[in-house]
Amino acid sequence: MSETNLKDMQDLVSLCKRRGFIFQSSEIYGGLASCWDYGPLGIELKQNIKNSWWKAMTLRDDVVGVDASIFMHPTVWMASGHVEGFNDPMVDCKQCKSRFRADKIDLAKACPVCGSSGTFTEPRDFNLMFKTQMGPVEDSSAQVYLRPETAQGIFVNFLNVQQTMRKKLPFGISQIGKAFRNEITPGNFIFRTREFEQMEMQYFIKPGTQKDAMEMWKEIRWNWHVSNGIRPEHLRWHEHLGNDLAHYADAAFDIEYKYAMGWGEMEGIHSRTDFDLKRHEEFSKKNLKYLDAEDGNKKYLPYVLETSVGCDRCLLAVLSDAYRVENEGQGEAERVVMKFHPRLAPVKVAVLPLVKKEPVEVPARKLFEELQKKYPAEYDVSGSIGKRYRRQDEIGTPFCITFDFDSLEDNAVTIRDRDTMAQERVSLDRVQEYLDNKLKM
Ligand code: GAP
């Protein structure tokens, strides 16, 4: 049996659409560029990824969670540096009016859209923050931004959390939420969009300990991706050095994933020093210093080690890594199977009565209803068993249970393993236990 990985992003886009993972936003109106809607299976998968992250990042003594609002006081974005510096250099083609990021194309070459030469405008800065108005009065005093990162909601709550939860350094604050960036060139499916979700954690530490914290979180974050089934050979580190390093960081590493279009950043781990808290002190005129009772009541601004992963980019990696084609080009023998880690699979088990006949259907339905109390499950009775298996393979269901005429005699069912396609006869009263063992998450 041969097995191939995802080679073309379009194959994944089409599977996501036909199986209910991801649809184009506002499709009946012709779609809205780079905006995507998660369908029933996509949202289950996304929720499973978020739950896995939340468990890993908050079920710890030293990390707590928050959920800050998307709108924040406009001064937050002056303090953070986003108003002044969250820009990408942009050029227009004077001929066809297409826009490009100046650092992503060769300006000496022809326009990639219309092929005209020498028609680019001079690069100019384009701020990526979306602006909107808050309240009924449309003047500049009511201008607010859609947050371009969730991190600032954590920084401004540093003292609230530290004091109410009586936390001592080092400790972290985690958050999952939407972020918005008016990207000049979004694309590659859900890789770069204008609305996306981030899963971020800021770990507040004593200045001088940032190297150790970096090592610790690099290891934890890498292992988390691997524990969710991403193959380590599809991951690599990218260290930011020199001009590549953001102005607020003294060290930064990305975890990159080998997407179908090439290696791309999935997660950033940044040593942000005390840049953010210092700027918020300066702009808010509030004292944000930490009182270190264990170090002679010294007062200082903590340093911050940040882990920041895009939920959608992580989901794209999970989808891409799970996608396999077995026996490609071999007609009937070919199958597309999403080999999700059972923890992430949107549906854990499917009950498939072999025939649509009452004596088989009634007990099969009963079994499904029992299993559904514990696991996201599907019941499917329409079409040939082969077609039903194919659908479950494509949505990555780890186990399919067939209920046949023999089941009425021997009180047993056949359980088929998604990955090996091996089938096992299991007595009805052991099905739950069988799944509990196999789906240990
Ligand atoms: N708070 C730090 C921060 O926001 P970032 O590197 O700009 O750092 C973190 O973003 C992560 O957010 C990225 O690694 C990526 O996974 C995700 N991300 C950023 N821009 C994105 C976009 N336009 N579409 C989808 N995900 C994006």
Residues whose N, C-alpha, C, O or C-beta is under 5 A from the ligand:
A	BS01	GAP	P148 E149 A151 R181 E183 I190 F191 R192 T193 F196 E265 M266 E267 G268 S308 V309 G310 R313
